Amino acid sequence: MTSSEKAIRVLVVEDDQVAADAHVLYVGRVPGFVAVGKAHSGAEARRALERTPVDLLLLDLHLPDVHGLQLARSLRTAGHHADVIAVTSARDLAVVREGVSLGVVQYVLKPFTFATLRDRLVRYAEFHAAVGEASGQDEVDRALAALRAPGPAALPKGLSAPTLERVTVALRDSAQGLTAAGVAESVGISRITARRYLEHLVDAGRAARRPQYGTVGRPELQYRWITGQ
């Protein structure tokens, strides 16, 4: 049996093409996991599951043709038993409670970093590996505790959460994207500092950069928000 056959097989279900590619990349960077495909709608997800068995769905709840929980319910009815990590920007706890009965084992709120998803996947792997009959209550508790997430991952040295939030809001609110100079002016920080925060968002898969042409000399990079939309 190959290592890919032993790995936990993940189907990424995300309507945004750029975000889906980022999530596939994230999954592939976590040892023990392999992304076996991606789907951009509920219908595509159903077709993918008919072709390829999976262990875990990384499921965006806001799909163009169906709500993610409705998709999860229909998959259960059709006999698919893959677990679900829900990806959503919604913070409605009623939705969280509904998802528990449908195999949703974790929720990841958009926007999220690679470190956040990696932590959820590693914890899911511990839960997934628990097989056989428990020796007692303690072992049951340990299996369930593996799914509980710790506090948020620390930011790189020199970056602060309040400033990152302000940079995030400025970039997210700009439909056309912003340069480091534009973010610096909007947030009230230096251009160099703005670039550090923007590059952190790129590394985290939350923003994308592209050259902005039409200026004299070297083109300046422009940054565009890609997750949590």
Phi, psi and omega per residue, in radians:
M1 nan 2.299 -3.124
T2 -1.382 2.878 3.132
S3 -1.110 -0.594 3.130
S4 -1.177 -0.536 3.118
E5 -1.267 -0.513 3.123
K6 -1.398 -0.409 -3.056
A7 -1.156 2.702 3.032
I8 -1.281 2.131 -3.039
R9 -1.555 2.233 -3.034
V10 -2.111 2.330 2.978
L11 -1.870 2.138 3.101
V12 -1.558 2.132 3.125
V13 -2.058 1.823 -3.020
E14 -2.657 2.236 -3.046
D15 -1.317 -0.482 -3.135
D16 -1.436 2.140 -3.034
Q17 -1.070 -0.795 -3.101
V18 -1.146 -0.768 3.119
A19 -1.118 -0.706 3.120
A20 -1.053 -0.775 3.112
D21 -1.081 -0.703 3.129
A22 -1.122 -0.713 -3.119
H23 -1.187 -0.664 3.067
V24 -1.076 -0.755 3.103
L25 -1.077 -0.771 3.119
Y26 -1.003 -0.866 -3.096
V27 -1.030 -0.741 -3.117
G28 -1.157 -0.320 -3.133
R29 -1.524 -0.106 -3.117
V30 -1.744 2.042 3.130
P31 -0.988 2.405 3.120
G32 1.621 -0.021 -3.141
F33 -2.201 2.599 3.047
V34 -2.464 2.293 3.057
A35 -1.450 2.024 -3.078
V36 -1.627 -0.069 3.120
G37 2.952 3.067 3.068
K38 -2.488 2.631 3.141
A39 -2.386 2.550 -3.085
H40 -1.892 0.096 3.121
S41 -2.741 2.950 3.083
G42 -1.095 -0.713 -3.129
A43 -1.102 -0.733 3.111
E44 -1.135 -0.641 3.131
A45 -1.118 -0.755 3.127
R46 -1.067 -0.757 -3.142
R47 -1.135 -0.693 3.133
A48 -1.110 -0.686 -3.127
L49 -1.236 -0.466 3.067
E50 -1.214 -0.511 -3.108
R51 -1.540 -0.663 -2.971
T52 -2.351 2.115 3.070
P53 -1.217 2.471 3.133
V54 -2.314 2.798 3.100
D55 -1.685 -0.497 -2.970
L56 -2.562 2.377 3.000
L57 -1.808 2.241 2.933
L58 -1.684 1.693 -2.796
L59 -1.961 2.008 2.979
D60 -1.239 2.323 -3.087
L61 -1.416 -0.329 -3.090
H62 -1.892 1.459 3.118
L63 -1.678 2.753 -3.064
P64 -1.188 -0.425 -3.055
D65 -1.994 -0.190 -3.100
V66 -2.871 2.604 3.013
H67 -1.255 2.522 -3.071
G68 -1.001 -0.667 3.130
L69 -1.211 -0.594 3.053
Q70 -1.136 -0.674 3.078
L71 -1.108 -0.795 3.134
A72 -1.044 -0.708 3.140
R73 -1.122 -0.774 -3.129
S74 -1.163 -0.588 3.107
L75 -1.183 -0.685 3.079
R76 -1.072 -0.759 3.141
T77 -1.084 -0.615 -3.118
A78 -1.424 -0.018 3.077
G79 1.669 0.153 3.080
H80 -1.502 2.285 -3.033
H81 -2.056 0.338 3.114
A82 -1.106 2.478 3.021
D83 -1.260 2.916 -3.055
V84 -2.321 2.272 2.839
I85 -1.853 1.997 -3.075
A86 -1.461 2.364 3.093
V87 -2.005 2.115 -3.038
T88 -2.754 2.703 2.989
S89 -1.692 -0.107 3.133
A90 -1.326 2.508 -3.124
R91 -2.101 0.433 -3.125
D92 -1.366 1.989 -3.091
L93 -1.197 -0.370 3.053
A94 -1.119 -0.640 3.089
V95 -1.157 -0.681 3.114
V96 -1.069 -0.800 -3.131
R97 -1.110 -0.710 3.141
E98 -1.108 -0.634 -3.090
G99 -1.185 -0.451 -3.101
V100 -1.020 -0.723 -3.102
S101 -1.305 -0.148 -3.071
L102 -1.891 0.246 3.100
G103 1.556 0.226 3.079
V104 -1.389 1.948 -3.060
V105 -1.706 -0.309 3.124
Q106 -2.617 2.650 2.978
Y107 -2.093 2.362 3.045
V108 -2.116 2.067 -3.107
L109 -1.465 2.297 3.007
K110 -1.323 2.542 -0.142
P111 -1.397 2.586 3.139
F112 -2.316 2.778 3.136
T113 -1.708 2.942 3.060
F114 -1.042 -0.691 -3.121
A115 -1.045 -0.677 3.134
T116 -1.126 -0.846 -3.132
L117 -1.162 -0.692 3.117
R118 -1.013 -0.753 3.124
D119 -1.065 -0.775 -3.138
R120 -1.116 -0.701 -3.130
L121 -1.185 -0.737 3.125
V122 -1.080 -0.740 3.127
R123 -1.178 -0.656 3.079
Y124 -1.111 -0.676 3.138
A125 -1.057 -0.679 3.086
E126 -1.102 -0.747 3.120
F127 -1.140 -0.759 -3.096
H128 -1.118 -0.555 -3.078
A129 -1.365 -0.223 -3.119
A130 -1.346 1.885 -3.115
V131 -2.277 2.953 3.122
G132 1.466 -2.935 -3.079
E133 -1.676 2.285 3.133
A134 -1.196 2.503 3.132
S135 -1.368 -0.316 -3.133
G136 3.095 -3.041 -3.092
Q137 -1.040 -0.674 -3.114
D138 -1.036 -0.704 -3.121
E139 -1.226 -0.658 3.059
V140 -1.078 -0.786 -3.134
D141 -1.083 -0.685 -3.140
R142 -1.151 -0.692 3.135
A143 -1.092 -0.759 -3.139
L144 -1.265 -0.590 -3.129
A145 -1.137 -0.419 -3.140
A146 -1.071 -0.440 -3.113
L147 -1.459 -0.227 -3.094
R148 -1.348 2.282 -3.085
A149 -1.524 2.572 3.050
P150 -1.428 -2.915 3.084
G151 -1.175 2.988 -3.108
P152 -1.121 2.604 3.132
A153 -1.149 2.540 -3.117
A154 -1.223 2.569 3.083
L155 -1.370 2.765 3.039
P156 -0.996 2.674 -3.113
K157 -0.999 2.328 3.103
G158 1.660 -0.182 3.098
L159 -1.803 2.500 3.140
S160 -2.064 2.573 -3.117
A161 -1.082 -0.758 -3.141
P162 -1.072 -0.734 3.131
T163 -1.212 -0.675 3.085
L164 -1.050 -0.684 3.114
E165 -1.115 -0.713 3.129
R166 -1.163 -0.708 3.085
V167 -1.128 -0.741 3.130
T168 -1.039 -0.811 -3.128
V169 -1.108 -0.763 -3.141
A170 -1.057 -0.765 -3.113
L171 -1.242 -0.725 -3.120
R172 -1.142 -0.570 -3.091
D173 -1.427 -0.112 -3.138
S174 -1.711 1.939 -3.083
A175 -1.136 -0.560 -3.061
Q176 -1.680 -0.084 -3.086
G177 1.605 2.948 -3.096
L178 -2.422 2.649 2.965
T179 -1.515 2.988 3.071
A180 -1.058 -0.643 3.115
A181 -1.127 -0.697 3.122
G182 -1.132 -0.726 3.102
V183 -1.151 -0.741 -3.135
A184 -1.013 -0.767 3.139
E185 -1.173 -0.705 -3.100
S186 -1.199 -0.693 -3.026
V187 -1.609 -0.434 -3.107
G188 1.531 0.660 3.101
I189 -2.251 3.006 -3.140
S190 -1.280 2.782 3.134
R191 -1.104 -0.687 3.133
I192 -1.115 -0.749 3.119
T193 -1.126 -0.749 3.123
A194 -1.025 -0.722 -3.141
R195 -1.111 -0.649 3.119
R196 -1.082 -0.765 3.120
Y197 -1.169 -0.718 -3.131
L198 -1.136 -0.721 3.110
E199 -1.150 -0.590 3.055
H200 -1.101 -0.724 3.116
L201 -1.144 -0.637 3.077
V202 -1.132 -0.829 3.133
D203 -1.057 -0.554 -3.127
A204 -1.441 -0.042 -3.138
G205 1.366 0.291 -3.092
R206 -1.758 -0.203 3.137
A207 -2.543 2.798 3.082
A208 -2.220 2.633 3.126
R209 -2.033 2.637 3.113
R210 -2.647 2.627 3.132
P211 -1.244 2.457 3.082
Q212 -1.859 1.995 -3.077
Y213 -1.619 3.039 3.112
G214 1.702 0.001 3.103
T215 -1.837 2.795 -3.137
V216 -1.310 2.364 3.123
G217 1.444 -2.595 -3.069
R218 -1.202 2.279 3.129
P219 -1.065 2.517 3.122
E220 -1.626 2.525 3.141
L221 -1.308 2.419 3.043
Q222 -2.003 2.480 -3.067
Y223 -1.986 2.429 -3.109
R224 -2.233 2.381 3.104
W225 -1.248 2.372 -3.098
I226 -2.207 -0.202 -3.129
T227 -2.206 2.871 3.114
G228 1.293 0.316 -3.104
Q229 -1.430 nan nan
